[in-house]
C-alpha cells in the first residue's frame, strides 16, 4: 500500500511521467463559498482552421484506444476576459489515478491570484473501468503551500489538504472521462474547454462557439462566438495518445 507521503515523492519521478512545464505550486485548500460551477466543451482541433465546439456530454462515443494506451494530457492554462484578469482567482487541477488499492491525486497545475503556473504535460493511465478522472478546485492557497513546490516533501499537516476525490465528486467538480460508452462524458483526442461559472444557469451554448487552431491561453481567446471572444473564464486541457 502506498501512503500519501510516499506518493508525493513518487509523483516527481515517473508515476505520471511528467513531460514538460512547471508543476503546481503546492496543495490548495477548498473554499466552499467560491466553488465554481463547471461546464465542459470539446473540439477536435484542426491545424490552421477554426473547429466547431460541442458540449462534451453530447459526444456519442469515447476513443477505445485509451483503454490500452495512456493519455497524454496537456494543461494549457486558464483564459480570462480582459475585464476579469485583475480579479484574483485561485484554481487547482488534479488528476487521479489508482495505485494498488488507493486512489491518489497528482496536483498538476494551479492559478493563484492573477498568476498561472506554466503549461504542463503528463501521462495518465485509465482506471480499471477505463475512465480518466480530473478534479477542478477553486481554492485559497494554504500557508504551507510554498513548502510543496516541485513535489518536495511537505510537513505532515500538508497531507490533510490534498485534493479529495469523493468531495470533488459530491460537489460536481470531478470530470470523469470514459474511453468506453458507459458514461456521459467521453474521452476523445482533442481539446476540452472547462468553463468556470458563477452560477449553473450561466452555462455557455457550446454549439454556438468555435475554437481557433492554437491552444495558447495567452492573448486572444481561443473560443469565439462569431467574431467576438467569449466572456467567461475557462481552462484549456488537451488529450492525445501517449
N, C-alpha and C positions, 0 to 999 in steps of 0.2 A: 504494500500500500504506500503510495506516495503522499507525504504530508505537504501541506500548503507551502511551508517554508522551503522544502526541497524543490517544489515546482518553480518557485521564484528563481532558484539557482539554475534549474534546467531550462527555463524559458529563455535565458540569454545564450544558451548553447544551441542545441539542434532540435528541440522538441517541436517547434513550429517552423524551423528553417527560415528565420528572418533573412530576407534577401537584400533589402536596401532601405535607406532612410533612417530618420531618428525614431526612437521609441517614445512611448508615453512618458510623461514627466512624473508619473507615480500614481499611487492609489487616489481614488476620488470618493468622497462621501456623498450619499444621496441627499438631495434637497427636495423633500416630498412636495412642498408647495410650488416648486418650479418645474416639476416633471413635464417634459414635452409630450405632446401627442405626436404619433408617428403616422405618416402616410408614405407609401413607397411606390415609386415609378420605375420603369425598366425600359432600356433601349439597347438595341443591337447597333453598336457604333460602327459606322461606315466611314473609312478614311476619305476626307475631302468632301463630305456631303452631310447635310442635316438628316437626322434619323427621327422617325416618329416615336413618340413615347406612349407607353401603355401602363395602366395600373398593374403592379406586379401580381396582384391576386387574381388577375384575369388571364394570366398565362395558362395555356392548356396543358403543357407538359414540361417536365424537367429534362435535363440532359443526363441520360443514363450513364454516360462515360464517367461522371463524377462518382458513381458507385464503386468504381475500381481505381480511380485516379484522384489524387489530391487536387484541391482547388488552389490556384494561385490568386490570392486576394490582395488587391491594392486599395488602400485607403488614401484617396487623393486629397481629402480635406473638406473643409466647410466653406461654402459660399454664402455671403450675406449681402443683402441690398445695401447700396451706399448709405441710405438713411439710417441703417441699423448697425453699421460697422463699429461705431464708437460705443455702443451699448454693451457692457460686459455680459458675457455668457460663458458658461462652463459646461463642456460636453466631453464625455468619455465613450470610447468604442472598445468593446472587449469581444474576443472570440472565445467560445467554449469548446472543449474537446474532452474525450474520455481517456483516462489513464488508469488502467486497472479497473477498480470498482468506483472510482471517483470521477466527477465532472469538474474540470478545472478551468479557471479563466486565464486568458492571455490578455493583459492590458495593453492593447495595441497602439492606441492613438488618443490624443486629447487636445482640446482647445480651452485655454484658461484666460478669462478676461477678454482681451482683444488679440491675443496671440495664439497661433496654432503650432503644433508640432509639425515637423516635415512629413511629407508623404511616406508611407511605409508599405512594404510588400512582404508577404509571408505565405507559407503553405499551410493549408488547413485540411485535415482528413475528415471524411464523413464519419458520423457515429454509426452504431450498429444498424440503425434504421435508415441509413442513407441521408441523414439530414446534416446541414451545416448551420450552426447557431451563432448569431451575433447579437450582442446586447448594446443598447444605446442608453446612456445616462446623461441627464443634465445634473450638474453637481457643483458643490463647493469644494475647493481644494483643502485637503487635510493639512494641518500644521506640520505633519511629518512627511508630507509628500516628497519633499526635496531629497529625503534620505533614500527613496526608492528609485532614483533616476538610473537609467540604463541598467535596470534589473539588479541593482545592488541589493544586499540583504537588509531589509528594514528591521527596526526593533519589533518585538513580538506584538506590541499594540497596533502595528500597522496591518497585521493579518486580519483584524476584525473589519477592515474597510475594503476588503476585496469585493469585486462585483459579485452579487448573489443571483444566480440564475433563476431560482424559484421566485425571488422577489421581483425580478425584472419581468418574468412571465406573468405574474399576478397583476402587475401594473400596466401590462400591454407594451412593454418596451424591449421585448425579445423578438428578434427576427429569425425564425426557423425556416430555412430554405431547403426544399426537398428535391433530390435528384430523381425521385420516382414520381408517382402520381397520386400520393395519398394525402397531400396537404394543399392548402390554398396557395401558399407562396412557393413558387417553383425556382429551382436553381438552374440558371442558364448562363452561358457565356455572354458577357455583355456588361452594361453599366447599370447599377442601381442608384437611384436618387431618393434619399430619405429626407422628407420634409419634416422639419421640427416646427410644430404648430402650437399656438397658444390655446386653441380650443378645437375639438374634433370637427365642428361644423365648418372649419376653415380649410378642410382638405381640398387640394387642388384637383381640377379636372384634368387628369394626366393626358387624356386623349386629345386635348386641345393644345398640347405643348409639343415642341420639337427639341432635339438635342444636337448641339454642334459636334463637329468631328473630333475635337480635342477634349481632354478631361481635366485640364488645369483649372483650379479654383481661383487663380489669380487673374485679375482683370474682369472682362465682361462675363456675364452669366452664360453658362453652357445651355441652360434651359431658357427657352423663349416662348412667348405667346405671340405668334406672328412675328413682328419685328421688335417687340418690346421684351425686356428681361422680366422674369417673374419677380414677385415682391415678397418672397418668403425665404427663410434660411433653409439650406439643405446640405446634407452630406453627400459626397460622391464616392462610391465604392464600386470597383470593377472586379470581375471574376473571369478567370481564364483557366485552361487546363495546365496543370503543373508540368 
